[in-house]
Amino acid sequence: MTLHEGRPPVEGLSAVELACFDFLDKLGVPYFTVAHPPCADMEACRAVDGALGASVCKNLFLCNRQMTDFYLVMMPGGKKFLTKELSRALGVSRLSFADEGHMREFLNLSPGSVSVLGLLFDREKRVRLVIDEEVLAAEWVGCHPCKNTASLKLRTADLLQKVLPALGHVPTVVRLTGEG
């Protein structure tokens, strides 16, 4: 795995990846990328962390029981996710994983590729971004460019001050412990 400053070579990049890189370039946000085999889970992402020089976030796409409210949750990759804890923090009675159809419709993403950059495709602002405060404490944030065969890192300050405002999303910050 080789770390590239900016976008990787254009050959083989999907339309969603190109949209992510074009968006970041247009904003003037510096980033680094690394191509890798598909990462289907956080264990595979941990192998990428060293090459990337940042931890890839755990990104979860959730919804309420009625499937009327949707959430994209960013949390540290090594932290255990407890539905009950997040439900309590958000004041939502019950959360569960959203289905693939809604993931594709709202974020133009497939399972295993969930990323904060998927909000680029959330034109109707149907998805609420939730970030664990521990993610915001790090200098860098790692995520996929909407496909799980690459990862990128950008400064957390750029995510908060440039990327999210350009996407029109204000994050809800929560404190998750990963403990019952």
C-alpha positions in Angstrom: 0.0 0.0 0.0 1.4 3.4 -1.1 0.3 6.7 0.4 -0.4 9.4 -2.2 -0.8 13.1 -1.6 -4.1 14.0 -3.1 -6.1 11.7 -5.4 -4.7 8.4 -6.5 -4.2 7.7 -10.2 -7.5 8.2 -12.0 -7.4 4.8 -13.7 -10.0 2.4 -12.3 -11.7 5.0 -10.0 -15.5 4.8 -9.8 -17.8 7.7 -10.4 -18.5 8.1 -6.7 -14.8 8.2 -5.9 -14.2 10.8 -8.6 -17.0 12.9 -7.2 -15.5 12.7 -3.7 -12.0 13.7 -4.9 -13.4 16.5 -7.2 -15.4 17.8 -4.2 -12.3 17.9 -1.9 -10.2 19.4 -4.6 -12.7 22.1 -5.3 -12.8 23.1 -1.6 -9.0 23.1 -1.6 -8.9 20.5 1.2 -5.6 18.7 1.3 -5.8 14.9 1.8 -3.8 11.7 1.4 -5.1 8.4 -0.1 -4.1 4.8 -0.1 -5.6 2.1 -2.4 -6.1 -1.4 -0.8 -8.0 -4.6 -1.1 -11.7 -4.2 -0.2 -12.2 -3.6 3.6 -15.4 -5.4 4.6 -15.0 -4.8 8.3 -13.0 -2.8 10.9 -10.4 -5.6 11.2 -9.4 -5.0 7.6 -9.4 -1.3 8.1 -6.9 -1.6 11.0 -4.5 -3.1 8.5 -4.8 0.1 6.4 -4.3 2.5 9.4 -0.5 2.1 9.4 -0.2 2.9 5.7 -2.6 5.8 6.0 -1.1 7.3 9.1 -4.6 7.7 10.6 -7.3 5.6 12.0 -10.2 4.8 9.7 -13.5 5.6 11.4 -16.2 3.2 12.0 -19.1 4.5 10.0 -22.6 3.2 10.6 -25.8 3.9 8.7 -28.8 3.6 11.1 -32.4 4.4 11.3 -35.3 4.6 13.8 -37.9 1.9 14.0 -40.3 3.6 11.7 -37.5 4.1 9.1 -38.3 7.9 8.9 -35.1 9.2 10.6 -31.6 8.2 9.3 -28.2 8.6 10.9 -24.6 8.4 9.8 -22.5 7.7 12.8 -18.7 8.2 12.9 -16.8 6.7 15.8 -13.4 5.3 16.5 -12.8 2.0 14.7 -11.7 0.2 17.9 -14.6 1.3 20.0 -17.5 -1.1 20.6 -20.8 0.1 19.2 -23.8 -0.2 21.6 -27.1 0.6 20.0 -28.7 1.3 23.4 -26.0 3.8 24.3 -26.4 5.8 21.1 -30.2 5.7 21.3 -30.0 7.2 24.8 -27.6 9.9 23.7 -29.9 10.9 20.8 -33.1 10.5 22.7 -34.4 8.0 20.2 -36.3 5.0 21.5 -34.8 2.4 19.2 -32.1 2.4 16.5 -31.2 -0.3 14.0 -29.1 -0.7 10.9 -30.7 0.9 7.9 -31.3 -1.2 4.8 -29.2 -1.2 1.7 -32.0 0.5 -0.4 -32.0 3.6 1.8 -28.2 3.6 1.9 -28.1 3.7 -1.9 -31.0 6.2 -2.2 -29.7 8.7 0.3 -25.9 8.3 0.2 -25.2 6.5 -3.1 -23.2 4.0 -1.1 -23.1 0.2 -0.8 -22.5 -1.8 2.4 -18.9 -1.7 3.5 -18.3 1.7 1.9 -20.2 4.0 4.3 -18.4 7.3 4.7 -19.0 10.8 5.8 -18.3 11.7 2.2 -21.5 9.9 1.2 -23.3 13.0 2.5 -22.2 14.6 -0.8 -25.1 12.7 -2.3 -27.6 13.5 0.5 -29.1 16.4 -1.4 -32.4 16.4 0.5 -30.6 16.4 3.9 -32.4 13.2 5.0 -29.4 11.9 7.0 -28.3 13.3 10.4 -24.6 13.2 11.0 -23.5 12.0 14.5 -19.9 12.1 15.5 -18.3 10.6 18.6 -16.3 13.4 20.4 -13.3 11.1 20.4 -13.1 11.3 16.6 -13.0 15.1 16.8 -10.1 15.0 19.3 -7.7 13.5 16.7 -5.7 15.6 14.3 -6.7 13.4 11.3 -9.8 11.5 10.3 -9.7 8.5 8.1 -12.6 7.4 5.8 -13.4 5.8 2.5 -13.9 7.9 -0.6 -17.3 6.2 -0.9 -15.8 2.9 -2.0 -14.1 0.4 0.3 -11.1 -0.2 -1.9 -9.4 3.0 -0.9 -9.1 5.2 2.2 -8.2 8.8 2.7 -7.2 11.0 5.6 -7.8 14.7 6.0 -7.4 17.0 8.9 -10.3 16.9 11.3 -10.3 20.7 11.3 -10.9 20.7 7.6 -13.7 18.2 8.0 -15.4 20.5 10.5 -14.6 23.9 9.0 -14.7 23.2 5.2 -16.2 19.9 4.3 -19.3 19.7 6.5 -20.3 23.3 5.9 -20.0 22.8 2.1 -22.2 19.7 2.5 -24.7 21.6 4.5 -24.5 19.3 7.5 -24.0 20.3 11.1 -22.9 17.3 13.2 -24.5 16.1 16.4 -21.6 15.4 18.8 -22.0 12.6 21.3 -19.8 10.9 23.9 -19.9 7.2 23.4 -18.0 4.9 25.8 -18.6 1.5 24.2 -19.4 0.2 27.7 -22.7 -1.2 28.9 
